[in-house]
Amino acid sequence: SQVVESRKQFGHWEIDLVLPAKMNNQRYQDTTAIMTLTERKTRFTALILVRSKKSNDMINAFKLFYERYGKAVRTITADNGSEFISWDFLEYVQKQLKIKLYYATPSS
């Protein structure tokens, strides 16, 4: 959306997930991650601990963010990571919370 891209209106957030370092066999020793949400205009960043990339844990982490900052949320923009495109996560954010969820163009 042009409004989101302009960074002039408060309330548009970017969401991402910071994962732990992989072990030698390309598996994670630790399944926890950090959900980062950055408000595009002010660059204010919220960090939420996530138990795993499973949709239930992702929803619980987003619920915590929404309890704290929900009144300041207009839209969310995510990368195309599998953790943000699960049906359960989509349904919770878009249907239950009525927040428009955008996805970045791949490799942008």
Backbone as XML, in Angstrom:
<?xml version="1.0"?>
<chain id="A" units="angstrom">
  <residue number="1" name="SER">
    <atom name="N" x="0.838" y="-1.184" z="0.000"/>
    <atom name="CA" x="0.000" y="0.000" z="0.000"/>
    <atom name="C" x="0.885" y="1.251" z="0.000"/>
  </residue>
  <residue number="2" name="GLN">
    <atom name="N" x="0.462" y="2.258" z="-0.712"/>
    <atom name="CA" x="1.231" y="3.497" z="-0.817"/>
    <atom name="C" x="1.354" y="4.194" z="0.536"/>
  </residue>
  <residue number="3" name="VAL">
    <atom name="N" x="0.300" y="4.152" z="1.345"/>
    <atom name="CA" x="0.335" y="4.774" z="2.666"/>
    <atom name="C" x="1.388" y="4.099" z="3.546"/>
  </residue>
  <residue number="4" name="VAL">
    <atom name="N" x="1.439" y="2.780" z="3.496"/>
    <atom name="CA" x="2.408" y="2.026" z="4.293"/>
    <atom name="C" x="3.828" y="2.363" z="3.843"/>
  </residue>
  <residue number="5" name="GLU">
    <atom name="N" x="4.046" y="2.384" z="2.533"/>
    <atom name="CA" x="5.389" y="2.640" z="1.998"/>
    <atom name="C" x="5.899" y="4.046" z="2.294"/>
  </residue>
  <residue number="6" name="SER">
    <atom name="N" x="5.005" y="5.009" z="2.431"/>
    <atom name="CA" x="5.430" y="6.406" z="2.633"/>
    <atom name="C" x="6.040" y="6.659" z="4.009"/>
  </residue>
  <residue number="7" name="ARG">
    <atom name="N" x="5.732" y="5.817" z="4.974"/>
    <atom name="CA" x="6.224" y="5.967" z="6.353"/>
    <atom name="C" x="5.782" y="7.283" z="7.002"/>
  </residue>
  <residue number="8" name="LYS">
    <atom name="N" x="4.690" y="7.862" z="6.543"/>
    <atom name="CA" x="4.205" y="9.122" z="7.111"/>
    <atom name="C" x="3.093" y="8.919" z="8.130"/>
  </residue>
  <residue number="9" name="GLN">
    <atom name="N" x="2.439" y="7.788" z="8.092"/>
    <atom name="CA" x="1.330" y="7.508" z="9.009"/>
    <atom name="C" x="1.770" y="6.483" z="10.045"/>
  </residue>
  <residue number="10" name="PHE">
    <atom name="N" x="1.498" y="6.771" z="11.310"/>
    <atom name="CA" x="1.852" y="5.873" z="12.407"/>
    <atom name="C" x="0.946" y="4.642" z="12.409"/>
  </residue>
  <residue number="11" name="GLY">
    <atom name="N" x="1.497" y="3.495" z="12.772"/>
    <atom name="CA" x="0.685" y="2.303" z="12.987"/>
    <atom name="C" x="0.916" y="1.170" z="12.011"/>
  </residue>
  <residue number="12" name="HIS">
    <atom name="N" x="1.876" y="1.326" z="11.120"/>
    <atom name="CA" x="2.189" y="0.261" z="10.166"/>
    <atom name="C" x="3.468" y="-0.428" z="10.631"/>
  </residue>
  <residue number="13" name="TRP">
    <atom name="N" x="3.374" y="-1.732" z="10.849"/>
    <atom name="CA" x="4.449" y="-2.498" z="11.481"/>
    <atom name="C" x="5.031" y="-3.534" z="10.526"/>
  </residue>
  <residue number="14" name="GLU">
    <atom name="N" x="6.337" y="-3.794" z="10.662"/>
    <atom name="CA" x="7.000" y="-4.888" z="9.959"/>
    <atom name="C" x="7.281" y="-5.977" z="10.982"/>
  </residue>
  <residue number="15" name="ILE">
    <atom name="N" x="6.989" y="-7.219" z="10.616"/>
    <atom name="CA" x="7.195" y="-8.347" z="11.520"/>
    <atom name="C" x="8.252" y="-9.275" z="10.946"/>
  </residue>
  <residue number="16" name="ASP">
    <atom name="N" x="9.081" y="-9.818" z="11.811"/>
    <atom name="CA" x="10.097" y="-10.772" z="11.388"/>
    <atom name="C" x="10.394" y="-11.706" z="12.548"/>
  </residue>
  <residue number="17" name="LEU">
    <atom name="N" x="11.173" y="-12.721" z="12.288"/>
    <atom name="CA" x="11.534" y="-13.689" z="13.308"/>
    <atom name="C" x="13.043" y="-13.869" z="13.301"/>
  </residue>
  <residue number="18" name="VAL">
    <atom name="N" x="13.665" y="-13.737" z="14.459"/>
    <atom name="CA" x="15.101" y="-13.956" z="14.607"/>
    <atom name="C" x="15.271" y="-15.343" z="15.219"/>
  </residue>
  <residue number="19" name="LEU">
    <atom name="N" x="15.952" y="-16.207" z="14.480"/>
    <atom name="CA" x="16.114" y="-17.598" z="14.902"/>
    <atom name="C" x="17.495" y="-17.827" z="15.502"/>
  </residue>
  <residue number="20" name="PRO">
    <atom name="N" x="17.639" y="-18.865" z="16.349"/>
    <atom name="CA" x="18.953" y="-19.170" z="16.931"/>
    <atom name="C" x="19.892" y="-19.713" z="15.861"/>
  </residue>
  <residue number="21" name="ALA">
    <atom name="N" x="21.178" y="-19.735" z="16.170"/>
    <atom name="CA" x="22.164" y="-20.287" z="15.234"/>
    <atom name="C" x="21.932" y="-21.786" z="15.068"/>
  </residue>
  <residue number="22" name="LYS">
    <atom name="N" x="22.144" y="-22.262" z="13.853"/>
    <atom name="CA" x="21.993" y="-23.695" z="13.592"/>
    <atom name="C" x="23.243" y="-24.449" z="14.041"/>
  </residue>
  <residue number="23" name="MET">
    <atom name="N" x="23.042" y="-25.695" z="14.383"/>
    <atom name="CA" x="24.157" y="-26.562" z="14.755"/>
    <atom name="C" x="24.821" y="-27.069" z="13.478"/>
  </residue>
  <residue number="24" name="ASN">
    <atom name="N" x="25.879" y="-27.849" z="13.604"/>
    <atom name="CA" x="26.610" y="-28.363" z="12.447"/>
    <atom name="C" x="25.754" y="-29.209" z="11.509"/>
  </residue>
  <residue number="25" name="ASN">
    <atom name="N" x="24.786" y="-29.911" z="12.038"/>
    <atom name="CA" x="23.935" y="-30.757" z="11.204"/>
    <atom name="C" x="22.729" y="-29.988" z="10.658"/>
  </residue>
  <residue number="26" name="GLN">
    <atom name="N" x="22.792" y="-28.649" z="10.692"/>
    <atom name="CA" x="21.753" y="-27.762" z="10.153"/>
    <atom name="C" x="20.426" y="-27.861" z="10.909"/>
  </residue>
  <residue number="27" name="ARG">
    <atom name="N" x="20.469" y="-28.303" z="12.144"/>
    <atom name="CA" x="19.271" y="-28.349" z="12.976"/>
    <atom name="C" x="19.452" y="-27.359" z="14.117"/>
  </residue>
  <residue number="28" name="TYR">
    <atom name="N" x="18.318" y="-26.866" z="14.620"/>
    <atom name="CA" x="18.359" y="-25.938" z="15.742"/>
    <atom name="C" x="18.451" y="-26.702" z="17.049"/>
  </residue>
  <residue number="29" name="GLN">
    <atom name="N" x="19.385" y="-26.317" z="17.893"/>
    <atom name="CA" x="19.469" y="-26.917" z="19.228"/>
    <atom name="C" x="18.368" y="-26.323" z="20.100"/>
  </residue>
  <residue number="30" name="ASP">
    <atom name="N" x="18.063" y="-25.069" z="19.853"/>
    <atom name="CA" x="17.072" y="-24.321" z="20.625"/>
    <atom name="C" x="15.945" y="-23.934" z="19.677"/>
  </residue>
  <residue number="31" name="THR">
    <atom name="N" x="14.703" y="-24.235" z="20.025"/>
    <atom name="CA" x="13.582" y="-23.922" z="19.129"/>
    <atom name="C" x="13.014" y="-22.522" z="19.354"/>
  </residue>
  <residue number="32" name="THR">
    <atom name="N" x="13.428" y="-21.841" z="20.432"/>
    <atom name="CA" x="12.886" y="-20.513" z="20.685"/>
    <atom name="C" x="13.405" y="-19.517" z="19.656"/>
  </residue>
  <residue number="33" name="ALA">
    <atom name="N" x="12.664" y="-18.440" z="19.505"/>
    <atom name="CA" x="13.036" y="-17.386" z="18.567"/>
    <atom name="C" x="12.558" y="-16.061" z="19.153"/>
  </residue>
  <residue number="34" name="ILE">
    <atom name="N" x="12.892" y="-14.979" z="18.476"/>
    <atom name="CA" x="12.425" y="-13.659" z="18.899"/>
    <atom name="C" x="11.622" y="-13.045" z="17.761"/>
  </residue>
  <residue number="35" name="MET">
    <atom name="N" x="10.370" y="-12.731" z="18.041"/>
    <atom name="CA" x="9.525" y="-12.039" z="17.078"/>
    <atom name="C" x="9.829" y="-10.549" z="17.204"/>
  </residue>
  <residue number="36" name="THR">
    <atom name="N" x="10.191" y="-9.923" z="16.094"/>
    <atom name="CA" x="10.467" y="-8.491" z="16.097"/>
    <atom name="C" x="9.360" y="-7.785" z="15.331"/>
  </residue>
  <residue number="37" name="LEU">
    <atom name="N" x="8.852" y="-6.720" z="15.907"/>
    <atom name="CA" x="7.847" y="-5.893" z="15.235"/>
    <atom name="C" x="8.329" y="-4.454" z="15.305"/>
  </residue>
  <residue number="38" name="THR">
    <atom name="N" x="8.524" y="-3.855" z="14.146"/>
    <atom name="CA" x="9.055" y="-2.503" z="14.061"/>
    <atom name="C" x="8.023" y="-1.592" z="13.413"/>
  </residue>
  <residue number="39" name="GLU">
    <atom name="N" x="7.672" y="-0.530" z="14.116"/>
    <atom name="CA" x="6.720" y="0.456" z="13.574"/>
    <atom name="C" x="7.482" y="1.260" z="12.527"/>
  </residue>
  <residue number="40" name="ARG">
    <atom name="N" x="6.924" y="1.367" z="11.324"/>
    <atom name="CA" x="7.669" y="1.916" z="10.184"/>
    <atom name="C" x="7.989" y="3.410" z="10.298"/>
  </residue>
  <residue number="41" name="LYS">
    <atom name="N" x="7.114" y="4.200" z="10.867"/>
    <atom name="CA" x="7.363" y="5.649" z="10.928"/>
    <atom name="C" x="8.403" y="6.009" z="11.988"/>
  </residue>
  <residue number="42" name="THR">
    <atom name="N" x="8.226" y="5.485" z="13.195"/>
    <atom name="CA" x="9.094" y="5.867" z="14.319"/>
    <atom name="C" x="10.281" y="4.932" z="14.506"/>
  </residue>
  <residue number="43" name="ARG">
    <atom name="N" x="10.224" y="3.732" z="13.904"/>
    <atom name="CA" x="11.231" y="2.674" z="14.071"/>
    <atom name="C" x="11.218" y="2.074" z="15.476"/>
  </residue>
  <residue number="44" name="PHE">
    <atom name="N" x="10.155" y="2.339" z="16.247"/>
    <atom name="CA" x="9.999" y="1.698" z="17.557"/>
    <atom name="C" x="9.926" y="0.194" z="17.322"/>
  </residue>
  <residue number="45" name="THR">
    <atom name="N" x="10.642" y="-0.583" z="18.125"/>
    <atom name="CA" x="10.685" y="-2.027" z="17.936"/>
    <atom name="C" x="10.272" y="-2.756" z="19.202"/>
  </residue>
  <residue number="46" name="ALA">
    <atom name="N" x="9.362" y="-3.709" z="19.032"/>
    <atom name="CA" x="8.937" y="-4.584" z="20.129"/>
    <atom name="C" x="9.537" y="-5.965" z="19.879"/>
  </residue>
  <residue number="47" name="LEU">
    <atom name="N" x="10.031" y="-6.585" z="20.942"/>
    <atom name="CA" x="10.612" y="-7.923" z="20.858"/>
    <atom name="C" x="9.800" y="-8.868" z="21.729"/>
  </residue>
  <residue number="48" name="ILE">
    <atom name="N" x="9.377" y="-9.985" z="21.146"/>
    <atom name="CA" x="8.555" y="-10.954" z="21.868"/>
    <atom name="C" x="9.213" y="-12.327" z="21.737"/>
  </residue>
  <residue number="49" name="LEU">
    <atom name="N" x="9.427" y="-13.006" z="22.859"/>
    <atom name="CA" x="9.986" y="-14.354" z="22.833"/>
    <atom name="C" x="8.938" y="-15.337" z="22.314"/>
  </residue>
  <residue number="50" name="VAL">
    <atom name="N" x="9.355" y="-16.195" z="21.385"/>
    <atom name="CA" x="8.470" y="-17.197" z="20.780"/>
    <atom name="C" x="9.026" y="-18.576" z="21.124"/>
  </residue>
  <residue number="51" name="ARG">
    <atom name="N" x="8.158" y="-19.469" z="21.556"/>
    <atom name="CA" x="8.628" y="-20.808" z="21.954"/>
    <atom name="C" x="9.116" y="-21.630" z="20.773"/>
  </residue>
  <residue number="52" name="SER">
    <atom name="N" x="8.434" y="-21.493" z="19.613"/>
    <atom name="CA" x="8.840" y="-22.213" z="18.400"/>
    <atom name="C" x="8.147" y="-21.551" z="17.206"/>
  </residue>
  <residue number="53" name="LYS">
    <atom name="N" x="8.469" y="-22.024" z="15.999"/>
    <atom name="CA" x="7.841" y="-21.488" z="14.785"/>
    <atom name="C" x="6.464" y="-22.098" z="14.528"/>
  </residue>
  <residue number="54" name="LYS">
    <atom name="N" x="6.012" y="-22.993" z="15.401"/>
    <atom name="CA" x="4.690" y="-23.608" z="15.229"/>
    <atom name="C" x="3.625" y="-22.519" z="15.309"/>
  </residue>
  <residue number="55" name="SER">
    <atom name="N" x="2.557" y="-22.682" z="14.531"/>
    <atom name="CA" x="1.548" y="-21.625" z="14.434"/>
    <atom name="C" x="0.932" y="-21.256" z="15.783"/>
  </residue>
  <residue number="56" name="ASN">
    <atom name="N" x="0.712" y="-22.231" z="16.666"/>
    <atom name="CA" x="0.133" y="-21.932" z="17.974"/>
    <atom name="C" x="1.049" y="-21.028" z="18.794"/>
  </residue>
  <residue number="57" name="ASP">
    <atom name="N" x="2.356" y="-21.304" z="18.758"/>
    <atom name="CA" x="3.318" y="-20.474" z="19.491"/>
    <atom name="C" x="3.447" y="-19.093" z="18.852"/>
  </residue>
  <residue number="58" name="MET">
    <atom name="N" x="3.371" y="-19.026" z="17.528"/>
    <atom name="CA" x="3.426" y="-17.741" z="16.831"/>
    <atom name="C" x="2.202" y="-16.886" z="17.198"/>
  </residue>
  <residue number="59" name="ILE">
    <atom name="N" x="1.046" y="-17.509" z="17.257"/>
    <atom name="CA" x="-0.189" y="-16.791" z="17.623"/>
    <atom name="C" x="-0.093" y="-16.291" z="19.061"/>
  </residue>
  <residue number="60" name="ASN">
    <atom name="N" x="0.381" y="-17.133" z="19.976"/>
    <atom name="CA" x="0.508" y="-16.712" z="21.373"/>
    <atom name="C" x="1.455" y="-15.533" z="21.519"/>
  </residue>
  <residue number="61" name="ALA">
    <atom name="N" x="2.554" y="-15.526" z="20.770"/>
    <atom name="CA" x="3.498" y="-14.406" z="20.821"/>
    <atom name="C" x="2.846" y="-13.147" z="20.255"/>
  </residue>
  <residue number="62" name="PHE">
    <atom name="N" x="2.109" y="-13.297" z="19.152"/>
    <atom name="CA" x="1.453" y="-12.135" z="18.561"/>
    <atom name="C" x="0.369" y="-11.594" z="19.492"/>
  </residue>
  <residue number="63" name="LYS">
    <atom name="N" x="-0.319" y="-12.482" z="20.201"/>
    <atom name="CA" x="-1.331" y="-12.049" z="21.180"/>
    <atom name="C" x="-0.695" y="-11.147" z="22.232"/>
  </residue>
  <residue number="64" name="LEU">
    <atom name="N" x="0.479" y="-11.514" z="22.706"/>
    <atom name="CA" x="1.182" y="-10.703" z="23.701"/>
    <atom name="C" x="1.512" y="-9.326" z="23.128"/>
  </residue>
  <residue number="65" name="PHE">
    <atom name="N" x="2.019" y="-9.292" z="21.898"/>
    <atom name="CA" x="2.288" y="-8.012" z="21.235"/>
    <atom name="C" x="0.998" y="-7.194" z="21.127"/>
  </residue>
  <residue number="66" name="TYR">
    <atom name="N" x="-0.080" y="-7.839" z="20.690"/>
    <atom name="CA" x="-1.343" y="-7.128" z="20.469"/>
    <atom name="C" x="-1.938" y="-6.603" z="21.781"/>
  </residue>
  <residue number="67" name="GLU">
    <atom name="N" x="-1.794" y="-7.352" z="22.863"/>
    <atom name="CA" x="-2.273" y="-6.876" z="24.172"/>
    <atom name="C" x="-1.574" y="-5.578" z="24.558"/>
  </residue>
  <residue number="68" name="ARG">
    <atom name="N" x="-0.294" y="-5.479" z="24.233"/>
    <atom name="CA" x="0.497" y="-4.308" z="24.602"/>
    <atom name="C" x="0.337" y="-3.138" z="23.628"/>
  </residue>
  <residue number="69" name="TYR">
    <atom name="N" x="0.261" y="-3.432" z="22.335"/>
    <atom name="CA" x="0.336" y="-2.366" z="21.324"/>
    <atom name="C" x="-0.815" y="-2.356" z="20.324"/>
  </residue>
  <residue number="70" name="GLY">
    <atom name="N" x="-1.834" y="-3.157" z="20.546"/>
    <atom name="CA" x="-2.921" y="-3.309" z="19.581"/>
    <atom name="C" x="-3.583" y="-2.015" z="19.129"/>
  </residue>
  <residue number="71" name="LYS">
    <atom name="N" x="-3.716" y="-1.048" z="20.025"/>
    <atom name="CA" x="-4.352" y="0.217" z="19.656"/>
    <atom name="C" x="-3.498" y="1.018" z="18.685"/>
  </residue>
  <residue number="72" name="ALA">
    <atom name="N" x="-2.221" y="0.652" z="18.547"/>
    <atom name="CA" x="-1.298" y="1.362" z="17.663"/>
    <atom name="C" x="-1.002" y="0.565" z="16.385"/>
  </residue>
  <residue number="73" name="VAL">
    <atom name="N" x="-1.864" y="-0.404" z="16.051"/>
    <atom name="CA" x="-1.603" y="-1.259" z="14.894"/>
    <atom name="C" x="-2.659" y="-1.031" z="13.809"/>
  </residue>
  <residue number="74" name="ARG">
    <atom name="N" x="-2.197" y="-0.600" z="12.647"/>
    <atom name="CA" x="-3.073" y="-0.460" z="11.471"/>
    <atom name="C" x="-2.866" y="-1.628" z="10.510"/>
  </residue>
  <residue number="75" name="THR">
    <atom name="N" x="-1.592" y="-1.917" z="10.189"/>
    <atom name="CA" x="-1.256" y="-3.009" z="9.272"/>
    <atom name="C" x="0.018" y="-3.690" z="9.752"/>
  </residue>
  <residue number="76" name="ILE">
    <atom name="N" x="0.232" y="-4.900" z="9.228"/>
    <atom name="CA" x="1.446" y="-5.667" z="9.472"/>
    <atom name="C" x="1.994" y="-6.085" z="8.108"/>
  </residue>
  <residue number="77" name="THR">
    <atom name="N" x="3.299" y="-5.935" z="7.925"/>
    <atom name="CA" x="3.954" y="-6.434" z="6.715"/>
    <atom name="C" x="4.959" y="-7.493" z="7.135"/>
  </residue>
  <residue number="78" name="ALA">
    <atom name="N" x="4.882" y="-8.657" z="6.491"/>
    <atom name="CA" x="5.756" y="-9.786" z="6.825"/>
    <atom name="C" x="6.564" y="-10.199" z="5.611"/>
  </residue>
  <residue number="79" name="ASP">
    <atom name="N" x="7.662" y="-10.925" z="5.875"/>
    <atom name="CA" x="8.361" y="-11.561" z="4.767"/>
    <atom name="C" x="7.560" y="-12.821" z="4.424"/>
  </residue>
  <residue number="80" name="ASN">
    <atom name="N" x="8.063" y="-13.629" z="3.559"/>
    <atom name="CA" x="7.314" y="-14.810" z="3.127"/>
    <atom name="C" x="7.698" y="-16.069" z="3.893"/>
  </residue>
  <residue number="81" name="GLY">
    <atom name="N" x="8.176" y="-15.898" z="5.120"/>
    <atom name="CA" x="8.537" y="-17.043" z="5.947"/>
    <atom name="C" x="7.323" y="-17.902" z="6.274"/>
  </residue>
  <residue number="82" name="SER">
    <atom name="N" x="7.541" y="-19.202" z="6.346"/>
    <atom name="CA" x="6.433" y="-20.133" z="6.584"/>
    <atom name="C" x="5.698" y="-19.836" z="7.877"/>
  </residue>
  <residue number="83" name="GLU">
    <atom name="N" x="6.408" y="-19.251" z="8.864"/>
    <atom name="CA" x="5.772" y="-18.966" z="10.152"/>
    <atom name="C" x="4.680" y="-17.902" z="10.047"/>
  </residue>
  <residue number="84" name="PHE">
    <atom name="N" x="4.723" y="-17.070" z="9.001"/>
    <atom name="CA" x="3.733" y="-15.999" z="8.848"/>
    <atom name="C" x="2.644" y="-16.316" z="7.831"/>
  </residue>
  <residue number="85" name="ILE">
    <atom name="N" x="2.744" y="-17.469" z="7.170"/>
    <atom name="CA" x="1.734" y="-17.783" z="6.168"/>
    <atom name="C" x="0.891" y="-19.003" z="6.540"/>
  </residue>
  <residue number="86" name="SER">
    <atom name="N" x="1.001" y="-19.466" z="7.776"/>
    <atom name="CA" x="0.142" y="-20.580" z="8.192"/>
    <atom name="C" x="-1.297" y="-20.079" z="8.258"/>
  </residue>
  <residue number="87" name="TRP">
    <atom name="N" x="-2.237" y="-20.954" z="7.938"/>
    <atom name="CA" x="-3.650" y="-20.571" z="7.947"/>
    <atom name="C" x="-4.087" y="-20.091" z="9.326"/>
  </residue>
  <residue number="88" name="ASP">
    <atom name="N" x="-3.610" y="-20.755" z="10.369"/>
    <atom name="CA" x="-4.012" y="-20.376" z="11.725"/>
    <atom name="C" x="-3.560" y="-18.956" z="12.056"/>
  </residue>
  <residue number="89" name="PHE">
    <atom name="N" x="-2.306" y="-18.619" z="11.711"/>
    <atom name="CA" x="-1.788" y="-17.274" z="11.972"/>
    <atom name="C" x="-2.552" y="-16.244" z="11.146"/>
  </residue>
  <residue number="90" name="LEU">
    <atom name="N" x="-2.769" y="-16.539" z="9.864"/>
    <atom name="CA" x="-3.519" y="-15.633" z="8.989"/>
    <atom name="C" x="-4.928" y="-15.378" z="9.519"/>
  </residue>
  <residue number="91" name="GLU">
    <atom name="N" x="-5.602" y="-16.458" z="9.902"/>
    <atom name="CA" x="-6.967" y="-16.336" z="10.400"/>
    <atom name="C" x="-7.017" y="-15.497" z="11.676"/>
  </residue>
  <residue number="92" name="TYR">
    <atom name="N" x="-6.056" y="-15.724" z="12.572"/>
    <atom name="CA" x="-6.045" y="-14.959" z="13.817"/>
    <atom name="C" x="-5.828" y="-13.468" z="13.552"/>
  </residue>
  <residue number="93" name="VAL">
    <atom name="N" x="-4.821" y="-13.134" z="12.774"/>
    <atom name="CA" x="-4.485" y="-11.727" z="12.548"/>
    <atom name="C" x="-5.545" y="-11.028" z="11.703"/>
  </residue>
  <residue number="94" name="GLN">
    <atom name="N" x="-5.940" y="-11.643" z="10.593"/>
    <atom name="CA" x="-6.841" y="-10.955" z="9.660"/>
    <atom name="C" x="-8.325" y="-11.096" z="10.011"/>
  </residue>
  <residue number="95" name="LYS">
    <atom name="N" x="-8.745" y="-12.277" z="10.415"/>
    <atom name="CA" x="-10.176" y="-12.466" z="10.691"/>
    <atom name="C" x="-10.555" y="-12.063" z="12.109"/>
  </residue>
  <residue number="96" name="GLN">
    <atom name="N" x="-9.783" y="-12.540" z="13.090"/>
    <atom name="CA" x="-10.145" y="-12.249" z="14.479"/>
    <atom name="C" x="-9.797" y="-10.818" z="14.875"/>
  </residue>
  <residue number="97" name="LEU">
    <atom name="N" x="-8.573" y="-10.385" z="14.554"/>
    <atom name="CA" x="-8.142" y="-9.046" z="14.966"/>
    <atom name="C" x="-8.484" y="-7.968" z="13.940"/>
  </residue>
  <residue number="98" name="LYS">
    <atom name="N" x="-8.829" y="-8.385" z="12.719"/>
    <atom name="CA" x="-9.185" y="-7.444" z="11.632"/>
    <atom name="C" x="-8.012" y="-6.537" z="11.252"/>
  </residue>
  <residue number="99" name="ILE">
    <atom name="N" x="-6.790" y="-7.103" z="11.260"/>
    <atom name="CA" x="-5.597" y="-6.353" z="10.865"/>
    <atom name="C" x="-5.201" y="-6.811" z="9.466"/>
  </residue>
  <residue number="100" name="LYS">
    <atom name="N" x="-5.006" y="-5.851" z="8.569"/>
    <atom name="CA" x="-4.576" y="-6.173" z="7.214"/>
    <atom name="C" x="-3.121" y="-6.635" z="7.252"/>
  </residue>
  <residue number="101" name="LEU">
    <atom name="N" x="-2.850" y="-7.803" z="6.672"/>
    <atom name="CA" x="-1.518" y="-8.388" z="6.661"/>
    <atom name="C" x="-0.986" y="-8.366" z="5.237"/>
  </residue>
  <residue number="102" name="TYR">
    <atom name="N" x="0.145" y="-7.692" z="5.028"/>
    <atom name="CA" x="0.792" y="-7.616" z="3.727"/>
    <atom name="C" x="2.030" y="-8.492" z="3.733"/>
  </residue>
  <residue number="103" name="TYR">
    <atom name="N" x="2.458" y="-8.905" z="2.544"/>
    <atom name="CA" x="3.686" y="-9.674" z="2.402"/>
    <atom name="C" x="4.634" y="-8.956" z="1.470"/>
  </residue>
  <residue number="104" name="ALA">
    <atom name="N" x="5.913" y="-8.942" z="1.843"/>
    <atom name="CA" x="6.938" y="-8.283" z="1.029"/>
    <atom name="C" x="7.141" y="-9.088" z="-0.261"/>
  </residue>
  <residue number="105" name="THR">
    <atom name="N" x="7.566" y="-8.384" z="-1.291"/>
    <atom name="CA" x="7.900" y="-9.049" z="-2.539"/>
    <atom name="C" x="9.095" y="-9.974" z="-2.275"/>
  </residue>
  <residue number="106" name="PRO">
    <atom name="N" x="9.034" y="-11.225" z="-2.737"/>
    <atom name="CA" x="10.156" y="-12.143" z="-2.492"/>
    <atom name="C" x="11.485" y="-11.543" z="-2.939"/>
  </residue>
  <residue number="107" name="SER">
    <atom name="N" x="12.495" y="-11.770" z="-2.145"/>
    <atom name="CA" x="13.880" y="-11.294" z="-2.339"/>
    <atom name="C" x="14.028" y="-9.776" z="-2.324"/>
  </residue>
  <residue number="108" name="SER">
    <atom name="N" x="13.061" y="-9.085" z="-1.720"/>
    <atom name="CA" x="13.209" y="-7.621" z="-1.620"/>
    <atom name="C" x="13.746" y="-7.233" z="-0.261"/>
  </residue>
</chain>
